[in-house]
Each structure stands twice: as structure tokens, then as C-alpha cells.
């Protein structure tokens, strides 16, 4: 692994959502969970990193489902004061010609070795801001294009300004996790060139920005990349900054493409799996895009029963996740016994939440992820008669679903209703449960307690996926289309089973569903009921082969080697800067005989100038 001292300074990690604690409603799904797991591993390894996201006082949507599967949405306001530390710094940034004030809150991600990694959460709900501006940090992935664009200005541009105000002068790498944070590049541009004359060549200035920025893209379909109309960009950013973006070449068909912006101004860019790297290069020809496959934070996602087992038999696993390779020697009886305990814990949750008693002896499929069309959650029910026949003839089957649809995703909401309709139609032949309000806590029970993890995306629309990685840590094999991470993690009959992807077929849906039924009928159910030791061997291999590799320790090591490290001879960050305000526990650093008040007044000097002359 790269030595931490080889880093050029601190890494600032920007993500629109960040799942670090169930008490913080600052995430919606996979992107946020990946970001949170990244910070956890950075804290474990002592990587000098600071996370940046928005506060989201009303969080993401809270889901309730009626008896027909209709999603009823609400928002839960939470109290930052109860879980976060307020920081005294204030900055202002220009949005639509107004100066919008930002404040910051702090949360420490605590590593296993005692290292505390600061997460900075930006907040616009301040007196003095216009009423609409105060709502910009209320909702995650909410509002219209204007709201989203202004949010992204706050995250990227505002985040850079706030880090300087908080004393993070040692930031040398700005990592944009998805295109939402691409305005980091504008903030870095103005930070690095504030003393240069307007006549200085733009390309030379941009090269300085590229030296500091890295970018990870997570989206394998064009529609998933944020785009904003040019007139809206001019209105929000102002003519001067919008003109710079046009000169950089970040527009496509009259719209600013945030992924283009990040790619244009990053020295390193990557997709989140080998397959996704290929897809990304085809989407953005001429751009150099590598691949670093996602991982999950092993200690977080390993259930208590399996954690105790590993602590007893592989005590090194917490410090070095690759030691899970030695799970290959765990006795099968221990694998079965431990999984039975994880399954019991899950079924207790099902009973408490839905008042449904599932049978611990029945093969249980798990399908939990965002409810949207390409995930094809209803594919299992494409032929109720065949599914009913399989369950009656080969062995009983039960299925647990979970997942929210975005409030504006009507096809995702229809998908949930279809599952409810199928569950009612198939009756007692296959017990189907849909758990509402999928979150971090429920995810930990689900990934550990089911027997097989099901994944049926439309290829190649799964950039990576991480839920199957979490399942593997708990000895749960996957049954999946070979897309995203599963293309790398799949060994047929060893770590799980693959489905025909149907990518070349006009009737992909039918091909995949037939493959799914065939695998259940002829392979998985017979193995589970008739050869439990062989099924347990697959469980054990899922841990030893996939659990030992698809974790954020390995992923972060690859970022350290490929994205964050510096070339020999490149100067490191100066050690002369004062301790960052956030790292000092929220207290303002005092120089000489200065007071906290005088130091706070200096922070206001970091407000972004609004004219060429002031720069």
C-alpha cells in the first residue's frame, strides 16, 4: 500500500450525498453509501482527507407504502445540533447575482485506530439570506433544474471557499465523486489564479486546476449526467464564469454537461468497475478514463454474527480486510450456523416492521436497491405460473424486497406496485415481503440475512453496484446479470451464479427471466435443499474470494496509487499553515495575542470576489 507520506497534502472529497451515520439524513442510496464507506476506510488508514457535502435539513424522501404498493412520500426534519458540531466560519458566494451566505457543520468519522476524519456539511439556512436561498440545503435530489444547479454551486464552488475559510490550506487533491461536484473546478481555478492578471493565458490556468483535481463518474447512461441549459447557467453563475465554461468546451447541444466539466479539468478520471470504465470511454471518446472498482467498508457491512466468527478465526481481518481470504478454511458448520443467526436477526426485523413471519428453513431471495426501471425488480414475476410450479415441485421460495423510488420517478413507483400485484396473485405459493423506507440500518440486516442476493439490471446500466459486495462479506452468494462489479466477482457455482444478460437480444427481458427460472429450478434450489454442504461451500467462497477483495481498503489503496499520489520531485504541501479550524474541534485557531473574534473577522476575508477587478 502507498505510504501516506507520499501524498501531496490533504484530499478533499466532495459528494452530493454522504452516508456516514443513520442519524444524518444526508444520503439516498448507493452513491452516498459508497462515499461514506470511502471516508470510513480513509479514517481507518489515517489518510489525510476531509469530506464535503450539504446538510439537507429535510433529508431524502421518507417512504411509506399502502396495501397496493403506492408510495406515499414525506420528509423528516432532523436537528443538526443534536449530532453535529457548528463551526463559526461564514463565507458568501455569488448565486444569481446575490451574495448567499454559507455556514458549516462538522461530523467526525472515527477510524479504528483513533484517527478522526472531518466531514464538513454546508448550510445556507442563515438569517440574511433570501427565503429561497435558505432552502438550498433542505432537500437531497429535490427541486427543479434551477434548485439543483444552485445546490451544485454551493457544494462545489462553495465547498472550496469554505475549506479555505476553515483553515484547510493543505488541500492538494480535490476529488469530485460524480459530476454534482464539478463546480469544484471553478473554485480551484479562482483560488489558484487570484493573483494572476486577466491577460494570463486561460489554458495555463486550467492546467493548474487539472494538477489538483480528480474525478469519479458513476453513471453509465447519458440521461444520468447532469445537464443545465446555457441561459440558466448564465443566470446562476453570471456572464463571466459562464463564459469561461463555454471556452473550456463543456457544453453539448446548448447545455452545460457537468461530467464534461469534471473530465476537462481533472488530471485523473475513473469509472467504478472494469466494465463501467469501458462504457465511460465509449460515452466520452477521446477522454482518458480509467477504472477503480468500488468496494464496501468491511467492518460496517459484516453482520455481528459473522464479525464474531471472523474475530475468533481470522483476527487480522479488521485491520487488513484481505485476510478474509483465509475464510476458505472456516468449517462449513460454522458458516451455516453463523448465517442462520444472521437470517434469524433479519426475520425478526421483518416481523417487527410488517408483522409477517417468514420461515427460516425456506430459501430466501433478497432484492434491495433503488426502485427504478432499469433495475427490473419485477423480472422474477414475469411468469407466475412457472415460479409457482418451481416452488411447488423443487422447493419452497420466499422473497424480500426493499427500495425507494425517487419522487419524480413514476416508472419506479409503477415497479413497486407491480411487485405488490404479483405478490397478491401468487399467494401462499411464494411468500413476498416488501419492506418500506430502505436505509442504512435495514440494509445491514438484509445483505446479511437472505440466502441469495438477486440482481437483474438491464446491461450495461449497472455501473458497479455494491449491495452484492456487502452480501458476500456475510457469505451470501449473488444471482446476477454479469454487469458492473459482478463481471469481476463472478465465478460460476463458486461465488454465485450468473444470468443471461440478453444484451444482444431484442427480447432481453424474456431471455433473462428464463435464465433466472432455469438457475433457480435446476441449480440453486436443488443445491440448497438437497446438498446443504455444497451450498455452504459457495457461501464460504463468496467470503474468501469476493469479501476479501471488494472492500474500500483495496479501493482506497488504488486511489492512493493512481489518483492521489504525486510524481517524484513534485513539491509537497507546505507544513507552515495553521491547524485547520475543523480539525481543532471547532475552535478558532489564535495566533499570538489575537482573539477568537479577530480570527473570525479574518475568515470573512475569504469571501469570493464578484468582479474581475477584485480578483
matplotlib code that plots the C-alpha trace (Angstrom):
import matplotlib.pyplot as plt

x = [0.0, 1.1, 2.8, 0.6, 3.6, 3.7, 0.5, 1.0, -1.2, -4.8, -7.5, -10.8, -13.6, -16.8, -20.0, -23.6, -24.7, -22.8, -24.0, -21.8, -24.4, -28.1, -28.8, -27.6, -30.3, -27.7, -27.9, -30.3, -28.7, -25.6, -23.6, -23.9, -23.1, -20.0, -18.9, -19.5, -17.6, -14.7, -14.4, -14.6, -11.7, -9.7, -10.2, -9.1, -6.0, -5.1, -5.4, -5.4, -8.8, -11.8, -15.3, -17.6, -21.3, -24.6, -26.6, -30.1, -32.2, -35.2, -33.2, -34.2, -37.7, -39.3, -41.2, -44.5, -46.3, -50.0, -51.6, -51.5, -47.8, -48.5, -45.5, -46.5, -43.7, -42.9, -39.8, -38.3, -36.7, -33.9, -31.9, -28.2, -27.5, -28.0, -25.4, -23.2, -20.8, -21.4, -18.4, -18.2, -16.9, -19.1, -18.5, -20.6, -20.7, -22.5, -25.6, -27.9, -26.1, -26.9, -24.4, -25.5, -24.0, -22.9, -22.1, -20.5, -21.2, -18.8, -19.0, -16.0, -15.7, -13.7, -11.3, -10.5, -7.0, -8.3, -7.9, -10.7, -11.6, -13.7, -16.8, -17.9, -21.6, -22.6, -25.8, -27.5, -30.3, -29.0, -30.6, -29.7, -30.2, -33.2, -36.0, -35.5, -31.7, -32.2, -33.9, -31.0, -29.7, -33.1, -33.7, -31.4, -32.0, -35.1, -36.5, -36.2, -33.1, -32.6, -32.7, -30.3, -27.9, -27.7, -27.2, -24.3, -22.8, -23.0, -21.4, -18.5, -17.7, -18.9, -17.1, -13.7, -14.3, -15.4, -12.4, -10.1, -12.1, -11.8, -8.1, -7.6, -4.7, -3.1, -5.6, -3.7, -6.2, -9.9, -11.8, -15.2, -17.4, -19.7, -20.5, -22.6, -19.3, -17.9, -18.0, -15.1, -13.1, -14.3, -13.5, -10.0, -9.4, -10.1, -8.2, -5.0, -5.1, -6.4, -3.1, -2.7, -3.6, -6.7, -4.4, -2.7, -3.5, -6.5, -5.0, -2.1, -4.6, -6.6, -3.5, -3.1, -6.6, -6.0, -3.0, -5.3, -8.5, -9.5, -13.0, -15.0, -18.0, -20.7, -23.3, -23.3, -26.2, -26.2, -29.5, -28.0, -25.4, -26.5, -27.1, -28.2, -29.5, -27.0, -29.3, -29.9, -26.1, -25.5, -28.3, -26.9, -23.2, -23.0, -21.8, -18.1, -18.0, -20.4, -18.2, -15.2, -17.2, -18.0, -14.4, -13.4, -15.8, -18.2, -21.4, -23.3, -26.3, -26.6, -26.4, -23.7, -22.7, -21.3, -19.4, -17.7, -16.7, -15.2, -13.4, -12.0, -10.4, -9.2, -5.7, -7.2, -10.7, -12.2, -15.2, -16.3, -15.7, -13.8, -17.0, -18.0, -14.6, -15.2, -18.7, -17.5, -14.7, -17.3, -19.6, -16.8, -14.4, -11.0, -11.1, -8.7, -10.9, -9.5, -11.3, -11.2, -13.9, -15.9, -15.8, -17.6, -16.4, -16.0, -16.3, -19.5, -21.3, -20.3, -23.1, -22.4, -22.6, -20.0, -17.9, -17.6, -16.8, -14.0, -12.7, -12.3, -10.8, -9.3, -8.4, -6.4, -9.4, -10.4, -7.0, -6.4, -9.6, -7.6, -7.2, -10.8, -9.1, -8.5, -12.2, -11.6, -10.5, -13.6, -15.5, -18.8, -20.7, -19.6, -20.6, -24.1, -24.5, -23.5, -25.7, -28.6, -28.1, -28.0, -31.1, -32.9, -32.0, -33.4, -36.6, -37.1, -36.9, -39.5, -41.8, -41.4, -41.9, -44.5, -46.0, -45.1, -43.5, -41.1, -39.8, -36.1, -35.8, -37.0, -34.6, -34.9, -34.0, -33.1, -33.6, -33.0, -32.0, -33.4, -36.7, -36.2, -37.0, -33.5, -33.2, -36.1, -37.3, -40.4, -38.4, -38.8, -42.6, -42.6, -44.2, -46.1, -47.1, -43.5, -42.4, -45.4, -44.5, -40.8, -41.7, -44.2, -42.0, -38.4, -38.6, -40.3, -39.2, -39.7, -38.5, -37.8, -37.8, -36.9, -36.2, -37.4, -38.5, -37.4, -40.4, -40.4, -39.7, -43.1, -41.8, -40.1, -43.3, -45.1, -42.4, -43.2, -46.9, -46.2, -44.4, -47.4, -49.7, -47.6, -47.3, -51.1, -51.5, -49.0, -50.5, -49.1, -47.0, -44.2, -44.2, -43.2, -42.4, -41.7, -40.0, -40.6, -38.1, -34.9, -32.0, -28.5, -29.9, -32.3, -29.6, -27.3, -29.9, -30.9, -27.5, -26.6, -29.8, -31.0, -29.7, -29.2, -28.8, -30.7, -29.7, -31.3, -30.2, -30.5, -27.0, -24.8, -26.7, -25.2, -22.0, -20.8, -23.4, -22.2, -25.1, -23.8, -20.4, -22.0, -23.8, -20.6, -19.0, -21.8, -21.5, -24.5, -23.8, -25.2, -27.5, -26.9, -26.6, -22.9, -22.8, -20.9, -18.8, -20.3, -18.4, -15.2, -16.6, -18.5, -17.1, -20.0, -21.0, -18.2, -19.1, -22.6, -24.4, -24.8, -27.9, -28.0, -27.8, -29.7, -27.7, -27.7, -31.3, -34.4, -36.3, -33.8, -36.4, -37.7, -34.2, -33.1, -36.3, -35.9, -32.3, -33.4, -36.1, -33.6, -31.0, -33.5, -35.1, -32.1, -29.2, -29.9, -33.0, -31.7, -28.3, -29.9, -32.3, -30.5, -26.8, -26.5, -22.8, -22.2, -24.3, -22.3, -19.1, -20.4, -21.2, -17.6, -16.1, -18.1, -16.4, -12.9, -12.9, -15.2, -15.3, -11.5, -11.3, -14.4, -13.8, -12.9, -9.5, -8.4, -10.3, -8.7, -5.3, -5.9, -6.9, -3.8, -1.6, -3.3, -5.2, -3.8, -0.1, 2.4, 5.3, 8.8, 10.1, 6.7, 6.8, 4.6, 2.2, 3.8, 3.8, 3.7, -0.1, -2.0, -4.1, -7.5, -10.4, -12.4, -9.5, -9.2, -12.6, -14.4, -12.4, -10.8, -7.0, -5.5, -2.2, -0.1, -2.3, -5.2, -8.6, -11.2, -13.2, -10.3, -9.6, -13.3, -13.1, -10.2, -12.3, -14.7, -11.9, -12.2, -15.5, -15.3, -14.9, -17.6, -15.7, -12.7, -11.0, -11.4, -9.7]
y = [0.0, 3.6, 5.3, 8.1, 10.4, 10.2, 12.2, 15.8, 17.1, 16.7, 15.1, 17.0, 14.5, 16.1, 14.1, 15.3, 12.7, 11.0, 8.1, 8.1, 7.7, 6.7, 9.8, 12.0, 12.1, 13.1, 10.2, 8.5, 5.3, 3.7, 6.9, 8.2, 4.8, 4.4, 7.9, 7.2, 3.9, 5.7, 8.1, 5.3, 3.5, 6.7, 7.2, 3.7, 4.1, 7.6, 9.2, 13.0, 13.6, 15.9, 15.2, 17.9, 17.6, 19.5, 19.5, 18.5, 19.6, 17.7, 14.8, 12.5, 11.1, 9.0, 6.2, 4.6, 2.0, 1.4, -2.1, -1.7, -0.6, 3.1, 5.1, 7.9, 10.4, 12.7, 14.5, 14.2, 17.3, 16.5, 18.6, 19.1, 20.4, 17.0, 15.2, 17.8, 20.5, 24.0, 25.9, 29.7, 30.3, 32.2, 32.7, 34.1, 33.1, 34.7, 33.0, 34.7, 38.0, 37.7, 37.0, 33.8, 33.1, 29.6, 28.2, 24.8, 21.9, 19.2, 15.5, 13.3, 9.9, 7.9, 5.3, 2.0, 3.3, 6.5, 8.8, 11.4, 12.4, 15.6, 15.8, 19.3, 19.9, 23.1, 25.0, 28.1, 28.4, 31.6, 34.9, 37.5, 35.1, 35.3, 32.9, 30.7, 30.7, 29.4, 26.2, 25.3, 22.8, 21.4, 18.5, 15.9, 15.5, 17.6, 20.6, 21.7, 22.4, 25.8, 24.4, 21.6, 23.9, 26.3, 23.3, 22.2, 25.6, 25.5, 22.1, 22.5, 26.2, 27.0, 23.9, 25.1, 28.6, 27.1, 24.8, 27.8, 29.7, 26.8, 26.7, 23.7, 25.3, 22.0, 20.6, 19.5, 17.0, 17.8, 14.6, 15.0, 12.0, 12.2, 15.3, 17.0, 18.4, 19.6, 23.3, 22.5, 23.2, 26.8, 27.3, 25.9, 28.0, 31.2, 30.1, 29.3, 32.2, 35.0, 36.9, 36.5, 39.2, 38.8, 38.6, 35.4, 32.5, 30.6, 27.2, 27.8, 28.5, 25.4, 23.3, 24.3, 23.2, 19.8, 19.3, 19.4, 17.7, 14.0, 12.8, 9.6, 9.1, 6.6, 6.9, 4.6, 6.2, 9.6, 10.6, 10.2, 13.0, 16.4, 19.0, 22.6, 25.0, 27.7, 30.6, 29.1, 28.7, 32.4, 33.5, 31.5, 31.8, 35.2, 36.0, 35.9, 32.5, 31.1, 32.4, 30.5, 27.3, 27.9, 28.5, 25.2, 23.3, 21.9, 22.5, 20.0, 21.0, 24.2, 22.6, 22.5, 18.9, 18.6, 15.4, 17.1, 19.9, 17.5, 15.4, 18.5, 19.8, 16.6, 15.1, 11.6, 10.2, 6.8, 4.7, 2.4, -1.0, -2.5, -2.7, 0.8, 2.1, 0.7, 2.2, 5.6, 5.7, 4.9, 7.7, 10.3, 9.4, 11.0, 11.2, 9.2, 7.3, 4.5, 2.2, 1.6, -0.9, 0.1, -1.6, -1.5, -0.9, -4.4, -3.8, -1.8, -4.3, -7.5, -8.6, -9.1, -12.9, -13.0, -10.4, -12.6, -15.6, -13.7, -12.2, -15.7, -17.4, -14.6, -11.8, -9.8, -9.1, -5.8, -4.2, -5.8, -6.9, -9.1, -11.6, -12.6, -14.8, -17.2, -17.7, -20.6, -22.7, -21.9, -25.1, -25.3, -26.0, -22.6, -20.9, -22.4, -21.7, -18.1, -17.5, -19.0, -16.4, -13.5, -14.9, -15.0, -11.4, -10.3, -12.2, -10.5, -7.2, -8.4, -9.3, -6.0, -4.0, -5.9, -8.4, -11.2, -14.4, -15.9, -19.5, -19.8, -23.1, -21.7, -20.4, -16.6, -14.3, -10.6, -7.7, -4.3, -1.2, 1.9, 1.3, 2.3, 0.8, -0.5, -2.5, -4.7, -5.6, -7.3, -9.7, -12.6, -12.5, -12.5, -15.9, -16.5, -20.0, -21.1, -19.6, -21.2, -24.6, -24.3, -23.5, -26.4, -29.1, -28.3, -26.4, -23.5, -20.0, -16.6, -13.1, -9.9, -6.6, -3.1, 0.2, 3.7, 5.3, 8.9, 11.2, 12.1, 8.5, 7.4, 4.2, 3.3, 3.7, 1.5, -1.1, -1.3, -1.6, -4.5, -6.4, -5.9, -7.1, -10.2, -11.0, -10.9, -13.0, -15.7, -16.0, -18.5, -20.4, -17.8, -15.5, -12.0, -9.1, -5.5, -3.6, 0.2, 3.0, 1.2, 2.8, 2.0, 0.0, -2.1, -2.7, -4.2, -6.8, -7.6, -8.1, -10.5, -12.4, -13.6, -16.8, -15.5, -11.9, -11.2, -8.6, -8.2, -4.9, -4.1, -4.4, -2.2, 0.2, -1.1, 1.0, -1.1, -1.9, -2.6, -4.4, -7.8, -7.0, -6.4, -9.7, -11.6, -10.4, -12.3, -15.5, -14.6, -15.5, -13.5, -14.5, -11.7, -10.4, -10.1, -6.3, -3.8, -5.5, -8.9, -9.2, -9.3, -11.1, -13.9, -17.5, -19.7, -22.1, -20.9, -17.3, -17.4, -17.8, -15.6, -14.9, -14.4, -10.7, -10.6, -7.6, -8.6, -9.8, -7.8, -9.7, -9.2, -9.3, -12.7, -14.1, -13.0, -14.2, -17.7, -17.8, -16.8, -19.6, -22.2, -21.4, -21.5, -24.7, -26.7, -25.4, -23.2, -24.7, -28.3, -27.4, -25.6, -28.3, -31.5, -30.7, -28.1, -28.6, -27.8, -24.7, -23.7, -24.1, -21.4, -19.2, -19.7, -19.0, -15.8, -14.6, -15.8, -14.6, -11.6, -10.4, -10.3, -8.1, -5.9, -3.6, 0.1, -0.7, -2.1, 0.6, 3.4, 1.9, 2.1, 5.8, 6.5, 4.8, 6.1, 9.3, 10.9, 10.3, 12.7, 12.2, 12.1, 15.6, 17.3, 19.7, 18.6, 20.9, 23.5, 22.4, 26.1, 26.6, 26.8, 23.9, 23.7, 25.2, 22.0, 19.8, 21.9, 20.8, 23.9, 26.4, 29.2, 29.0, 32.0, 33.5, 35.4, 37.6, 37.5, 36.8, 34.4, 37.3, 38.8, 35.5, 35.1, 38.5, 37.2, 34.3, 36.8, 37.9, 34.6, 35.8, 35.2, 38.5, 39.2, 41.3, 40.9, 43.9, 42.5, 39.3]
z = [0.0, -0.7, 2.2, 3.4, 3.5, -0.3, -0.6, -1.7, 1.1, 2.2, -0.1, -0.2, -1.1, -2.5, -2.8, -3.2, -0.6, 2.2, 4.3, 7.5, 10.2, 10.3, 12.4, 9.5, 6.7, 4.1, 1.7, -0.7, -1.9, -3.4, -4.2, -0.7, 0.9, -1.3, -0.2, 3.4, 3.2, 1.5, 4.4, 6.9, 5.3, 5.0, 8.7, 9.4, 7.3, 8.5, 5.1, 5.4, 3.9, 4.5, 3.3, 1.9, 1.4, 2.1, 5.3, 3.9, 6.9, 5.4, 4.1, 1.4, 0.9, 3.7, 2.1, 3.3, 1.2, 1.3, 0.8, -3.0, -3.2, -3.7, -2.4, 0.0, 0.4, 3.3, 4.6, 8.1, 9.6, 11.9, 14.3, 13.2, 16.7, 18.2, 16.1, 14.5, 15.8, 14.5, 13.2, 13.4, 9.9, 7.4, 3.7, 0.9, -2.7, -5.7, -7.0, -9.5, -8.7, -4.9, -2.2, -0.5, 2.9, 3.9, 7.3, 8.1, 10.5, 11.4, 12.0, 12.8, 11.1, 13.6, 12.4, 14.0, 15.1, 16.6, 13.6, 13.3, 9.7, 9.5, 7.3, 6.6, 5.9, 4.2, 5.2, 3.7, 6.3, 7.7, 8.6, 5.9, 3.1, 0.8, 1.8, -1.3, -0.7, 2.8, 1.3, -0.9, 1.7, 2.6, 0.1, -1.3, -5.1, -4.9, -6.8, -10.4, -12.5, -11.0, -7.5, -8.4, -10.2, -7.3, -4.9, -7.0, -6.9, -3.1, -3.0, -5.4, -5.6, -2.1, -0.7, -1.9, -0.4, 2.9, 3.2, 2.9, 5.5, 7.9, 7.6, 5.3, 3.4, 2.8, 0.4, -2.7, -4.2, -4.9, -5.6, -7.2, -6.6, -9.6, -11.7, -9.0, -7.6, -10.8, -9.8, -7.5, -10.7, -10.8, -7.1, -7.6, -10.7, -8.9, -5.8, -7.8, -10.1, -7.9, -8.2, -11.9, -14.4, -16.6, -19.6, -18.5, -20.9, -19.8, -20.8, -18.4, -15.6, -16.4, -16.3, -12.7, -11.9, -13.6, -11.4, -8.3, -9.4, -9.8, -10.8, -10.4, -12.7, -11.6, -14.4, -17.5, -19.4, -21.0, -19.3, -15.9, -16.3, -15.0, -17.8, -17.4, -20.1, -21.0, -20.2, -16.7, -16.2, -17.1, -14.7, -11.8, -12.3, -14.0, -17.5, -16.7, -15.2, -17.7, -20.5, -19.0, -19.1, -22.7, -23.6, -21.8, -24.1, -21.5, -23.5, -25.5, -27.6, -25.7, -22.3, -19.7, -19.1, -15.6, -16.4, -19.4, -17.0, -14.5, -17.2, -18.9, -15.7, -14.0, -14.2, -13.4, -14.1, -13.5, -13.8, -10.9, -12.4, -15.3, -17.4, -16.5, -17.5, -21.0, -21.1, -20.0, -22.6, -25.3, -24.0, -23.8, -26.7, -26.6, -22.8, -20.7, -18.2, -16.1, -13.7, -10.0, -8.9, -6.0, -2.6, 0.7, 4.3, 5.5, 9.2, 8.7, 6.5, 8.2, 10.5, 14.2, 13.9, 11.1, 12.8, 15.9, 13.7, 11.9, 15.2, 16.5, 13.4, 11.4, 14.0, 11.5, 9.2, 10.8, 10.2, 6.9, 5.0, 2.6, 5.4, 4.7, 2.0, 4.8, 5.2, 2.9, 6.0, 8.1, 8.8, 6.9, 10.0, 11.3, 8.1, 8.3, 12.0, 11.7, 8.7, 10.5, 13.2, 10.7, 9.0, 12.3, 13.0, 9.6, 10.1, 13.5, 11.7, 9.1, 11.9, 13.7, 10.5, 8.5, 11.0, 8.6, 9.9, 7.4, 7.6, 8.5, 6.6, 3.3, 0.6, 0.8, -2.1, -1.4, -3.8, -2.2, -4.2, -5.7, -7.4, -11.0, -14.4, -15.4, -12.1, -13.4, -9.9, -11.3, -13.6, -11.1, -11.7, -15.5, -15.4, -12.2, -13.3, -13.8, -10.5, -8.7, -10.3, -9.3, -5.7, -5.5, -7.3, -6.4, -3.0, -1.4, -2.0, -0.3, -1.4, 0.5, -1.4, -0.4, -2.2, -2.7, -5.9, -6.5, -6.0, -9.8, -11.0, -11.9, -13.6, -10.4, -8.5, -11.0, -10.5, -6.7, -7.5, -9.9, -7.1, -4.8, -7.5, -8.2, -4.5, -4.2, -7.4, -6.4, -2.9, -0.5, -3.1, -2.8, 0.2, -0.9, 1.5, 0.6, 3.4, 3.3, 3.9, 2.9, 4.8, 6.2, 9.2, 7.1, 4.5, 7.1, 8.1, 4.5, 3.0, 5.8, 6.3, 2.9, 1.3, -2.2, -3.4, -6.6, -9.2, -12.6, -14.2, -17.9, -19.1, -19.3, -17.0, -13.7, -13.3, -10.3, -7.6, -4.1, -2.3, -3.6, -2.2, 1.3, 0.9, 0.0, 3.3, 5.1, 3.0, 0.8, -2.9, -5.8, -8.6, -11.1, -14.6, -15.4, -15.3, -13.0, -10.3, -10.8, -14.1, -12.0, -8.9, -10.7, -10.7, -11.8, -9.0, -6.8, -5.7, -7.0, -10.4, -13.5, -15.6, -19.3, -19.9, -23.1, -24.2, -27.9, -27.9, -28.9, -26.1, -23.3, -20.6, -21.6, -22.0, -18.6, -16.9, -18.5, -17.3, -13.8, -13.6, -15.0, -12.4, -9.6, -10.7, -11.8, -9.8, -6.7, -5.1, -5.5, -4.1, -1.1, -0.2, -1.2, -0.8, 2.0, 2.4, -1.2, -0.9, 2.2, 0.1, -2.3, 0.7, 2.0, -1.4, -1.6, 1.5, 0.6, -3.0, -3.1, 0.5, 0.6, -2.5, -3.0, 0.0, 0.4, 1.8, -1.5, -3.4, -1.5, -1.9, -5.7, -5.4, -3.4, -6.0, -9.2, -8.4, -5.3, -5.3, -6.8, -9.2, -7.8, -7.3, -7.1, -4.1, -1.1, 0.7, 3.0, 6.7, 7.8, 7.7, 11.0, 12.1, 10.3, 12.2, 11.8, 13.0, 16.1, 17.3, 16.0, 18.0, 16.0, 15.9, 17.7, 16.5, 19.0, 21.2, 18.7, 19.9, 18.5, 17.4, 15.5, 13.9, 12.8, 11.2, 9.1, 7.9, 6.3, 4.1, 2.2, 0.6, -3.1, -5.1, -7.6, -10.1, -12.3, -10.6, -7.1, -8.3]

ax = plt.figure().add_subplot(projection="3d")
ax.plot(x, y, z, "-o")
ax.set_aspect("equal")
plt.show()
